[in-house]
């Protein structure tokens, strides 16, 4: 049984958030654009907002983070990353299912984007009920169907 909770991020979590994203997504960024450490650090420093970020805690240990935006029409899973050693253990699936259930109760879809080169994540999202609804040069746009279209 998973013991997964979320806690509000703080400014003190900034380095943890950067390192988890780098470990989880770095190779896909490298494949898509190339990894520029200085650029990635600056992007993180400019983009990190603790008030929007939730730290994923499993059995008392910080293992990842996520950002979800809820609008009048949809839930946006903007980011979710787990340290590689905590992937494939059901943590991400558990959180995404929980988010999808909340969105379904409100009759809203969950939308996200995933890098095209990150086939592993895309397959996970497909197993969890997401389908590709659009794309850019680098990303697939994926969505669950809201309850009104089922």
Secondary structure by P-SEA (a helix, b strand, c coil): ccbbbbbbbcccaaaaaaaaaaaacaaaaaacccccaaaaaaaaaaccccccbbbbbccccccccbbbbbcccccccccccccccccccaaaaaaaaaaaaaaaaacbbbbbcccccaaaaaaaaaaaccccccccccbbbbbccccccc
